[in-house]
Amino acid sequence: MSRSKARSISSTKGVAAITLVLAMSATACGGSDRRDAESGGGAQGVTDEAIKIGGSFPFSGPYATFSNASQGVAACFAAANEDGGVNGRQIEYTAADDAYDPARLAANAREAVEQEQVAAFMSFGGTNVAIQPYMNENQVPHIVLAGNAEFSRVEEFPFTHAWWPDLSWEAEAVTGYVVDHPEEFPDPKIGLITLNNTLADSHIAGIEAALGGDAATVFPEANRLRVEPTLADWTSQLNQLQAAGVNVLYMNPGTAGQANAIKYIDQIDWPVKVILYSGGTSIKTNLEPAGLAAAEGVYGAAWLKDPSDSRWADDEGMQRYREVIEQYGEGADADLAVTANGYGACQAVLATLESLGDEEITSDAFNEAWMAIEGETSDVLVDGADLTAGESGRLVHEYQILQFDGTSWQGVGDLIDVYEAGIAE
């Protein structure tokens, strides 16, 4: 299994079958029997001196850029270690390559839990749905960088927590903004181009929730188009939606297809209002490949500061983030939003562990501390936002609607708190 090492710490559809294999493995290995305390700790991977955390990210394959998320995690932990660690303990972090392959992710999870005996596990993407049963059977806190609604099921899977907010929340908040601003979005006819996975279900559910009884007419089934992540040419999908009279177009993949779509919309002079998923709004990653002039006027939602946006150049939190990545990131690209994502997830884990103080660190204690987080700050959240756990176990709950002016994102409207708006609890 390929691994990436750091200085003092390490850096960095067959789902049903994989879930079955993992469940069998958990049963065979005794599951919670491995949670017996080691010296100085109440859970595996915890000693008087260290806390062992594992990870799985795509260091290779089509999503290899997300290896920067793991490097952001590693850099943040390294900086914490340099500052004395967490309540006197050092963080030992090791991440393995899964190439965004569910089978490799499953193998990495088994090795981390059964061989490396980690206290917690961090990973990326919707492929983690496959390992939820296994991680929860083994009672290993599982922090996922993903927006899929499946990671909000804390009653069924109490040890899995998503760092990213639920995409359905974002879709409902953004659609609410569209409906409430007819001067910007007169008589909206909504279309969606989405990855062909459960993100699509989350996005659709949020739009429908905001539209209520008008969903069938404003957002008909025929305007909900799914694409594979490898598809780079969406011309036929765009032509179909244009012919259907769509004047508000949501896109959530953030892939090469999205960049080419923005170019094509500009070329054919289609006056559609484009709204990007927060995970696809990076100026460097998503807009520059499309051409900044072509992207002018595009809308988006954000809960994370875009490191490649000049508006954050003098922001104190982003300056701290850049200092950490420069010193400990070992080649990580500080301009990438995915790097900031990993850094932010690490800050959430550190806040959880630090809140335990001298309390014995167990899986249950970690979970309770995560679910009790309220009003915590983070260097990478948009202005005015904080980390507060809701019933879903997600900490991020505030969005800023944005519009791109050709150079930088500009905020429009007020910060939207999904708790206060009644979108989530």
Secondary structure as the mmCIF struct_conf table of DSSP 4:
data_model
#
loop_
_struct_conf.conf_type_id
_struct_conf.id
_struct_conf.beg_label_comp_id
_struct_conf.beg_label_asym_id
_struct_conf.beg_label_seq_id
_struct_conf.end_label_comp_id
_struct_conf.end_label_asym_id
_struct_conf.end_label_seq_id
STRN STRN1 ARG A 3 SER A 4
BEND BEND1 ARG A 7 ILE A 9
HELX_RH_AL_P HELX_RH_AL_P1 VAL A 15 CYS A 29
TURN_TY1_P TURN_TY1_P1 GLY A 30 GLY A 30
HELX_RH_3T_P HELX_RH_3T_P1 GLY A 31 ARG A 35
TURN_TY1_P TURN_TY1_P2 SER A 39 GLY A 40
BEND BEND2 GLY A 42 ALA A 43
TURN_TY1_P TURN_TY1_P3 GLN A 44 GLY A 45
STRN STRN2 VAL A 46 VAL A 46
BEND BEND3 ASP A 48 GLU A 49
STRN STRN3 ALA A 50 PHE A 57
BEND BEND4 PHE A 59 GLY A 61
TURN_TY1_P TURN_TY1_P4 PRO A 62 TYR A 63
HELX_RH_3T_P HELX_RH_3T_P2 ALA A 64 PHE A 66
HELX_RH_AL_P HELX_RH_AL_P2 SER A 67 GLU A 82
TURN_TY1_P TURN_TY1_P5 ASP A 83 GLY A 84
STRN STRN4 VAL A 86 VAL A 86
TURN_TY1_P TURN_TY1_P6 ASN A 87 GLY A 88
STRN STRN5 ARG A 89 ARG A 89
STRN STRN6 GLN A 90 ASP A 97
TURN_TY1_P TURN_TY1_P7 ALA A 99 TYR A 100
HELX_RH_AL_P HELX_RH_AL_P3 PRO A 102 ARG A 110
HELX_RH_PI_P HELX_RH_PI_P1 GLU A 111 GLN A 115
BEND BEND5 GLU A 116 GLU A 116
BEND BEND6 ALA A 119 ALA A 119
STRN STRN7 ALA A 120 PHE A 124
BEND BEND7 GLY A 125 GLY A 125
HELX_RH_3T_P HELX_RH_3T_P3 GLY A 126 ILE A 131
HELX_RH_AL_P HELX_RH_AL_P4 GLN A 132 GLU A 137
TURN_TY1_P TURN_TY1_P8 ASN A 138 GLN A 139
STRN STRN8 HIS A 142 LEU A 145
HELX_RH_3T_P HELX_RH_3T_P4 ALA A 149 SER A 152
TURN_TY1_P TURN_TY1_P9 VAL A 154 GLU A 156
TURN_TY1_P TURN_TY1_P10 PRO A 158 PHE A 159
STRN STRN9 THR A 160 ALA A 162
BEND BEND8 TRP A 163 TRP A 164
HELX_LH_PP_P HELX_LH_PP_P1 PRO A 165 ASP A 166
HELX_RH_AL_P HELX_RH_AL_P5 LEU A 167 ASP A 180
TURN_TY1_P TURN_TY1_P11 PRO A 182 GLU A 184
BEND BEND9 PHE A 185 ASP A 187
STRN STRN10 ILE A 190 LEU A 195
BEND BEND10 ASN A 196 ASN A 197
HELX_RH_AL_P HELX_RH_AL_P6 THR A 198 LEU A 211
HELX_RH_3T_P HELX_RH_3T_P5 GLY A 212 ASP A 214
HELX_RH_AL_P HELX_RH_AL_P7 ALA A 215 VAL A 218
BEND BEND11 PHE A 219 PHE A 219
HELX_RH_3T_P HELX_RH_3T_P6 GLU A 221 ASN A 223
STRN STRN11 ARG A 224 VAL A 227
TURN_TY1_P TURN_TY1_P12 PRO A 229 THR A 230
HELX_RH_AL_P HELX_RH_AL_P8 THR A 235 ALA A 243
TURN_TY1_P TURN_TY1_P13 ALA A 244 GLY A 245
STRN STRN12 VAL A 248 MET A 251
BEND BEND12 THR A 255 THR A 255
HELX_RH_AL_P HELX_RH_AL_P9 ALA A 256 GLN A 267
TURN_TY1_P TURN_TY1_P14 ILE A 268 ASP A 269
STRN STRN13 LYS A 273 LEU A 276
HELX_RH_3T_P HELX_RH_3T_P7 SER A 278 GLY A 280
HELX_RH_PI_P HELX_RH_PI_P2 ILE A 283 LEU A 287
TURN_TY1_P TURN_TY1_P15 GLU A 288 ALA A 290
HELX_RH_AL_P HELX_RH_AL_P10 LEU A 292 ALA A 295
TURN_TY1_P TURN_TY1_P16 GLU A 296 GLY A 297
STRN STRN14 TYR A 299 ALA A 302
BEND BEND13 TRP A 303 TRP A 303
STRN STRN15 LEU A 304 LEU A 304
TURN_TY1_P TURN_TY1_P17 PRO A 307 SER A 308
HELX_RH_3T_P HELX_RH_3T_P8 SER A 310 TRP A 312
TURN_TY1_P TURN_TY1_P18 ALA A 313 ASP A 314
HELX_RH_AL_P HELX_RH_AL_P11 GLU A 316 TYR A 328
BEND BEND14 GLY A 329 GLY A 329
TURN_TY1_P TURN_TY1_P19 GLU A 330 GLY A 331
TURN_TY1_P TURN_TY1_P20 ALA A 334 ASP A 335
BEND BEND15 LEU A 336 LEU A 336
HELX_RH_AL_P HELX_RH_AL_P12 ALA A 337 SER A 355
TURN_TY1_P TURN_TY1_P21 LEU A 356 ASP A 358
BEND BEND16 GLU A 359 GLU A 359
HELX_RH_AL_P HELX_RH_AL_P13 SER A 363 MET A 371
TURN_TY1_P TURN_TY1_P22 ALA A 372 ALA A 372
BEND BEND17 GLY A 375 GLY A 375
STRN STRN16 GLU A 376 GLU A 376
TURN_TY1_P TURN_TY1_P23 ASP A 379 VAL A 380
STRN STRN17 LEU A 381 LEU A 381
HELX_LH_PP_P HELX_LH_PP_P2 VAL A 382 VAL A 382
TURN_TY1_P TURN_TY1_P24 ASP A 383 GLY A 384
STRN STRN18 LEU A 387 LEU A 387
TURN_TY1_P TURN_TY1_P25 GLU A 391 SER A 392
BEND BEND18 GLY A 393 GLY A 393
STRN STRN19 VAL A 396 VAL A 396
STRN STRN20 GLU A 398 PHE A 404
BEND BEND19 GLY A 406 SER A 408
STRN STRN21 TRP A 409 GLY A 411
BEND BEND20 GLY A 413 GLY A 413
HELX_LH_PP_P HELX_LH_PP_P3 ASP A 414 LEU A 415
STRN STRN22 ILE A 416 ASP A 417
TURN_TY1_P TURN_TY1_P26 VAL A 418 GLY A 422
BEND BEND21 ILE A 423 ILE A 423
#
